[in-house]
Amino acid sequence: MRKGIILAGGKGKRLHPITKVISKQLIPVYDKPLIFYPLSVLIKIGITDILIICVPTDLKIFKKLIHDLRLKNIKISFKSQKKPNGLPEAFKIGKKFIGKSDVALILGDNIFYNKDLNSIINKYIYEKNTASIFIKKVKKPNEFGVITKTSRGINIEEKPKKPKSNNVITGIYFFPNDVCKKVVKLKFSSRGETEITDLIKIYINENRINLVNLKNTIWLDTGNPDNLLKASNIIYKLKKNKKISVGNLD
């Protein structure tokens, strides 16, 4: 059985001053809080045991928000992250929650939509002993972890100045249970954090990796004001023009 973690911590500096008083994952994207979008992805792919990691000051707000949803047959736990030490820290904080299960990690500020997303993801979600990384072609790859396939294998660069590819790592990952042991070995980067790209490299070197291309999938990283507005407009247009509701939890 696979469990799911939503990482909703961080300081949201790129969204200041809004995020000085509220978590970015609680900011509305069109008609619902941002956290609803990654939560709906996990639920729709069949994950019923979910951990939300947020900063301590937002813990009560998240608990009230989620409790009021009264989700049936879904168990949601909460843990706090005192300091943003990098994405892999989610597996340290969630070690007890993960237990003996494999685990999906989705970033709390990412939105995904594809009418076939569930079938795409479910091809990989229960594959044992292999990590699955979901990638997508973008216009500005230098803002993300860039994936390049060569004759020598798979190469990853974290926010390179001169990207060798337009394919980047999105904010959803599946890892086998041994991820909890591997994150302990990660060293802090020059940014003062452990990097998800370093964790992925371990699985690449062990030849235990799936690269899944999310072509024809809407992927929105809402970490700055422009992207947040863009996301709201896209969700609005999908609902008004195509009668498609993204992020619903009913």
C-alpha positions, -999 to 999 in steps of 0.1 A, spaced: 0 0 0 12 35 -8 8 65 14 8 102 4 25 133 17 17 169 7 45 193 15 28 226 24 56 242 44 81 269 34 80 307 38 66 316 4 90 345 1 82 351 -36 46 358 -26 53 383 1 36 403 15 6 379 12 25 350 28 37 370 58 3 363 74 -10 331 56 5 300 40 6 301 2 -12 267 2 -42 285 18 -44 312 -8 -74 308 -32 -68 297 -67 -100 308 -84 -127 291 -63 -108 270 -37 -77 270 -15 -45 259 -33 -41 228 -10 -73 213 -24 -56 207 -58 -27 184 -48 -50 168 -22 -76 159 -49 -48 144 -70 -38 120 -42 -74 110 -34 -83 104 -71 -54 80 -76 -66 60 -47 -44 71 -18 -65 72 14 -38 78 40 -23 113 37 1 134 57 1 172 53 33 189 64 30 227 71 47 253 93 37 253 130 17 286 129 -6 272 102 -13 238 118 -46 248 134 -59 264 102 -51 234 80 -67 211 106 -99 231 106 -100 235 69 -96 197 62 -118 187 91 -147 208 78 -145 189 45 -156 157 63 -139 134 37 -152 99 38 -128 70 40 -98 93 39 -74 95 68 -54 128 70 -26 135 95 -6 166 101 30 173 110 48 206 113 81 217 96 99 242 117 124 252 90 124 246 53 154 223 49 145 210 14 119 188 -1 136 155 10 130 165 46 94 154 41 105 118 43 124 125 76 94 142 91 70 116 78 92 85 86 68 72 113 38 79 91 53 61 61 61 30 82 66 0 58 47 16 29 59 31 -3 51 68 -6 40 95 -30 51 131 -24 33 160 -40 41 197 -35 14 218 -20 17 246 -45 15 224 -76 -17 219 -97 -21 191 -122 -49 185 -147 -54 159 -174 -86 139 -179 -65 108 -181 -40 117 -153 -53 89 -130 -46 62 -156 -12 77 -164 -1 78 -128 -17 44 -118 6 26 -142 35 34 -119 21 40 -84 23 3 -73 55 -6 -90 77 -19 -62 114 -9 -56 114 18 -83 110 55 -80 88 73 -105 95 109 -115 71 129 -136 86 153 -161 72 179 -185 85 202 -213 85 239 -203 96 272 -218 118 283 -189 136 251 -177 163 271 -158 137 276 -130 135 239 -123 155 206 -121 163 198 -157 163 162 -170 185 152 -199 188 118 -215 221 109 -231 238 78 -244 254 75 -210 221 76 -191 200 102 -173 214 135 -161 199 160 -137 209 197 -132 192 219 -105 182 252 -120 211 254 -146 219 288 -162 222 270 -196 198 241 -196 206 212 -220 169 202 -222 134 217 -218 122 187 -198 120 194 -161 109 176 -129 74 184 -118 61 184 -82 49 148 -79 71 119 -70 67 82 -61 94 65 -40 98 30 -26 100 25 12 138 27 14 136 65 6 135 70 44 170 55 47 184 73 17 174 108 28 196 105 59 227 103 36 219 135 17 242 165 23 231 201 23 237 220 -9 250 255 -14 214 268 -8 215 253 27 190 226 19 189 190 9 179 187 -28 152 164 -43 175 162 -74 202 146 -53 177 120 -39 166 112 -75 202 108 -86 206 80 -61 178 60 -77 192 68 -112 226 54 -102 209 23 -89 189 20 -121 157 21 -102 139 50 -119 110 56 -142 107 89 -161 71 96 -169 64 123 -195 32 143 -186 26 155 -221 -9 170 -227 -11 176 -189 -17 210 -174 10 216 -148 10 248 -128 37 258 -103 21 287 -83 51 299 -64 51 335 -76 24 362 -82 24 358 -120 20 320 -119 -7 323 -91 -28 346 -113 -22 325 -144 -34 294 -125 -66 311 -113 -73 322 -149 -67 287 -163 -89 271 -136 -116 297 -143 -116 291 -181 -117 253 -177 -148 257 -155 -166 284 -174 -157 274 -210 -154 236 -207 -174 228 -176 -144 211 -161 -139 215 -123 -103 210 -111 -95 202 -75 -129 191 -64 -130 170 -32 -166 158 -34 
